[in-house]
């Protein structure tokens, strides 16, 4: 599970990088949808990676809120992150 968790984190970093690259394009070339979706995928992948690294199968959790709630149950410091 640890390796799969690492793969999710790697994927999240790539999605976040893609979102950041899109933000630095000239104003007329920025596609808000692409930035938002890449950011969403990054958050979801980070959360899934965190769960897998803590040996919890993320597949039952279908939403980012569900994933986040499960992560907060593991590490209470995550509750300090504002939604």
RASULJO-V630933 format. One record per residue. RES is the residue in one small letter. PHI is phi in degrees with one decimal (none if undefined). Layout:
# RASULJO-V630933
res = [RES/RES]
phi = [PHI/PHI]
This chain:
# RASULJO-V630933
res = [x/x/x/x/x/x/x/x/x/x/x/x/x/x/x/x/x/x/x/x/x/x/x/x/x/x/x/x/x/x/x/x/x/x/x/x/x/x/x/x/x/x/x/x/x/x/x/x/x/x/x/x/x/x/x/x/x/x/x/x/x/x/x/x/x/x/x/x/x/x/x/x/x/x/x/x/x/x/x/x/x/x/x]
phi = [none/-61.0/-65.6/-64.1/-61.9/-60.9/-62.8/-64.8/-64.1/-60.1/-63.3/-62.3/-62.9/-66.1/-62.9/-65.3/-62.8/-62.3/-64.2/-64.7/-61.9/-64.7/-69.4/-92.0/-75.6/-56.0/-46.7/-71.9/-99.4/-71.6/-111.6/-55.5/-58.6/-63.6/-62.5/-64.4/-65.4/-63.8/-66.2/-61.4/-62.0/-63.9/-60.8/-60.7/-68.1/-60.2/-65.0/-63.1/-61.3/-61.9/-63.1/-63.5/-67.5/-103.5/59.0/-120.3/-72.8/-81.9/-61.6/-69.9/-96.7/-93.3/-120.1/-62.6/-61.6/-63.0/-61.7/-62.5/-59.9/-66.8/-65.2/-63.6/-67.5/-85.7/-132.4/-63.6/-64.0/-67.1/-66.5/-76.3/-74.8/-83.1/-88.3]
